[in-house]
């Protein structure tokens, strides 16, 4: 016997089996809850299944790759060390030569000459940095992360080349300009050959372009070889071999023309022409354009190999 209270609150008994004359019926299920996206409705959102990310999706461009490469190059210690040593060599040796010479030493050469001696050694620092900009990522395996974040490989190489070339050109040109103006201020007496606008342009902007193009060529070689030691050794051969080999080639009459042409387009001779240390030399711009052509060809090969090879 049940009381009225028990009859009012007695739990219903579920049916014991399917109803007569029809298939079993399943209880209705509630639809899964989908959170509403936050933000303006015009922004696209990334969604996987029922989940919608609150982070808006947008197309990346070259500016994002440039910002990424700038963050990389300014964050590693190799950049500070190589550029610091380069500035110390160019400015330190240049100012030391300018302080230890007299006005009579500049009767036949312009007063911008002291920057030439430091640039001969400083260019090797730019060559090393150009190789390390890309081979360091191959050595640590970070190149996989870079190319995963930016699948367009040509954009990654373009960003690396632009950031490195701009940084190396600005640093080298500023160091050369410091030496040029300091030396001109130290030696301004009678009989001193004041630099013309062409000589000043060649010993600052021209030399800075030449050294930066060597660094960009090093970056292309590093991208093709993907090994720091091998790429640096190759570039040292490219820089030093044309300056040493002509002395042996010109011993033979049949190879004299080849040796003279190789010597003319060697790095020391090209820099000497840009600094106008001898009246018999040309302006140095033909060697600069030749280096630009070689660098452009190496960059094209680097683009092709980067797209074809796996990382």
Helices and strands as residue ranges (DSSP letters): H 4-8, E 45-48, E 51-56, H 62-75, H 77-87, I 88-93, H 94-100, G 103-106, H 114-140, H 142-149, H 153-186, H 197-201, I 202-206, H 207-225, H 228-244, H 246-249, H 256-264, H 267-275, H 285-308
